[in-house]
Amino acid sequence: MSHVAIEYCVPCGFRERALDVQGAILNGVEDELDELSLVMGDHGVFEVRVDGETVFDKEEDDFDVDEITRAVREHL
C-alpha cells in the first residue's frame, strides 16, 4: 500500500485544484492507498508525490487531472 501527498499553494488559491485531484485519485485507486494527504504550501507549489517520489509538478507538467491520476496509478 502507498501514500499519496498533494502539496498545493494556499496563497495562489490552488485548493480547488488539489481537491479535484484528490477526488479523482480516490475514485481511481482508493483501494491501493494507505493514505492520501493534502499538504498546504506556498511559493506557487503544486506537486503530487507517491511514496515520496514526485509524479506531477506544475513547473514541469501541464495540469490535467486525468493525466495526474494515470501517473499515480502507474507509480503504484
Backbone bond lengths (Angstrom), bond angles and torsions (degrees), N, CA, C in turn:
res aa  C-N    CA-C-N  psi(-1)  N-CA   C-N-CA  omega(-1)  CA-C   N-CA-C  phi
1 M - - - 1.447 - - 1.530 108.65 -
2 S 1.314 116.00 157.29 1.458 120.84 -170.36 1.519 112.70 -130.68
3 H 1.317 113.59 168.68 1.464 122.29 177.52 1.526 108.45 -119.01
4 V 1.323 116.84 129.55 1.456 122.69 175.48 1.527 108.17 -114.47
5 A 1.326 116.08 132.29 1.461 121.85 176.85 1.520 108.73 -121.45
6 I 1.311 115.73 131.95 1.461 122.26 175.29 1.520 106.32 -112.56
7 E 1.321 116.66 110.27 1.459 120.82 178.39 1.518 108.56 -101.01
8 Y 1.322 116.38 128.68 1.462 120.47 -175.16 1.528 110.72 -136.17
9 C 1.313 115.36 152.50 1.462 122.33 -179.69 1.528 109.95 -81.48
10 V 1.324 115.36 116.29 1.467 120.48 179.10 1.529 111.19 -68.54
11 P 1.355 119.30 -50.59 1.471 119.11 -178.71 1.531 113.74 -60.74
12 C 1.336 116.56 -25.75 1.466 120.71 -178.79 1.527 112.07 -80.01
13 G 1.326 117.09 -11.67 1.463 120.34 -179.36 1.515 113.34 79.12
14 F 1.342 117.85 32.16 1.465 121.66 -178.04 1.528 113.59 -87.58
15 R 1.331 118.32 8.33 1.464 120.38 -178.02 1.527 112.01 -59.05
16 E 1.320 117.85 -44.74 1.473 120.09 -178.60 1.530 110.90 -62.26
17 R 1.337 116.46 -39.89 1.467 119.78 175.71 1.520 110.04 -59.39
18 A 1.335 115.57 -46.12 1.467 120.33 -178.89 1.524 110.78 -61.04
19 L 1.320 116.59 -41.67 1.468 120.23 179.36 1.530 111.37 -66.76
20 D 1.334 117.22 -37.59 1.466 120.54 176.66 1.529 110.74 -62.80
21 V 1.329 116.15 -44.91 1.468 120.46 179.58 1.529 109.91 -65.58
22 Q 1.326 116.58 -42.41 1.456 120.74 178.91 1.530 110.96 -57.51
23 G 1.325 116.44 -47.86 1.458 120.68 179.67 1.512 112.68 -61.81
24 A 1.318 117.06 -42.14 1.471 120.81 -179.78 1.524 110.86 -65.45
25 I 1.332 116.59 -41.59 1.463 119.58 179.21 1.527 110.08 -65.23
26 L 1.328 116.88 -44.37 1.464 119.40 178.98 1.523 111.55 -62.18
27 N 1.316 117.68 -39.54 1.463 120.56 177.90 1.521 111.98 -65.53
28 G 1.342 116.07 -32.06 1.468 119.54 -174.93 1.514 115.87 -90.30
29 V 1.337 117.62 -37.74 1.468 118.65 -171.27 1.527 113.74 -140.55
30 E 1.310 117.70 24.53 1.468 121.09 -175.87 1.531 112.27 -53.05
31 D 1.319 117.74 -39.78 1.462 121.12 -177.18 1.524 113.23 -66.55
32 E 1.330 117.15 -16.18 1.461 120.87 -177.89 1.527 112.92 -98.60
33 L 1.336 117.34 3.28 1.463 120.88 -174.75 1.520 111.84 -110.97
34 D 1.336 114.85 145.33 1.459 121.51 168.08 1.514 109.58 -89.66
35 E 1.336 115.01 -35.68 1.460 119.39 -173.78 1.520 110.42 -154.92
36 L 1.323 115.29 142.72 1.456 122.03 171.24 1.521 105.71 -132.23
37 S 1.333 116.45 121.93 1.461 119.05 -176.03 1.515 111.74 -124.96
38 L 1.322 114.40 149.49 1.450 122.44 171.58 1.528 106.68 -100.96
39 V 1.329 115.54 128.26 1.456 121.77 -178.43 1.521 108.02 -116.74
40 M 1.318 116.06 119.49 1.460 120.01 -179.65 1.519 110.12 -78.74
41 G 1.328 115.87 133.40 1.455 121.24 -179.45 1.516 110.75 -138.62
42 D 1.326 114.68 -166.16 1.454 120.60 178.56 1.530 109.01 -150.43
43 H 1.313 117.26 -167.38 1.467 123.42 178.72 1.534 113.05 58.74
44 G 1.334 117.55 31.43 1.459 121.60 173.63 1.512 115.81 79.16
45 V 1.319 117.74 12.71 1.457 120.90 -175.64 1.529 111.65 -70.60
46 F 1.321 115.83 140.82 1.460 123.27 165.28 1.515 105.66 -152.96
47 E 1.307 115.77 101.86 1.464 122.20 -177.88 1.513 109.79 -132.83
48 V 1.324 114.60 148.38 1.457 121.25 173.31 1.521 106.22 -121.88
49 R 1.340 115.29 127.19 1.460 120.81 -179.01 1.522 109.83 -123.37
50 V 1.324 115.06 141.22 1.458 121.69 173.89 1.519 106.60 -116.93
51 D 1.320 115.78 119.37 1.462 121.92 -177.93 1.525 111.83 49.69
52 G 1.329 115.97 40.25 1.457 121.96 176.27 1.520 115.46 86.57
53 E 1.316 118.08 -9.38 1.467 121.52 -179.81 1.524 109.82 -98.12
54 T 1.321 116.53 128.25 1.463 121.24 -178.99 1.524 110.45 -71.30
55 V 1.346 115.59 124.18 1.462 120.93 176.47 1.525 111.16 -109.87
56 F 1.336 116.63 -12.81 1.462 121.32 175.30 1.522 108.43 -150.29
57 D 1.333 115.48 134.05 1.462 122.60 174.76 1.518 106.75 -140.60
58 K 1.321 117.31 121.01 1.468 119.94 -175.80 1.519 112.31 -61.53
59 E 1.327 117.65 -19.61 1.463 121.18 177.20 1.531 111.46 -71.47
60 E 1.331 116.73 -22.58 1.464 120.81 -175.25 1.521 113.52 -116.94
61 D 1.324 117.36 -22.38 1.458 121.23 -172.68 1.530 111.00 -124.20
62 D 1.334 116.07 153.55 1.461 121.14 173.66 1.522 108.74 -77.55
63 F 1.332 116.67 139.81 1.464 120.79 -179.54 1.517 109.80 -73.41
64 D 1.317 115.46 116.61 1.457 122.83 177.48 1.526 106.19 -149.77
65 V 1.312 117.00 111.61 1.458 121.19 -175.56 1.525 111.38 -56.10
66 D 1.332 117.48 -42.92 1.465 120.36 -179.49 1.530 111.66 -63.90
67 E 1.324 116.86 -40.91 1.472 120.59 178.73 1.529 110.72 -65.92
68 I 1.310 116.75 -39.72 1.465 120.07 178.83 1.524 109.74 -63.98
69 T 1.321 117.09 -43.59 1.464 121.27 179.13 1.526 110.60 -62.49
70 R 1.332 117.21 -41.22 1.470 120.58 177.21 1.524 110.97 -63.04
71 A 1.335 116.80 -41.49 1.457 120.38 179.81 1.524 110.78 -62.94
72 V 1.322 116.26 -40.59 1.470 119.41 177.09 1.529 109.72 -64.14
73 R 1.309 117.28 -46.82 1.470 121.64 -179.25 1.531 110.74 -59.42
74 E 1.324 116.72 -43.95 1.467 120.72 -179.95 1.522 111.46 -63.00
75 H 1.328 116.17 -36.26 1.462 119.48 -178.43 1.527 111.42 -72.99
76 L 1.310 116.19 -28.13 1.467 119.54 178.67 1.510 108.69 -72.13
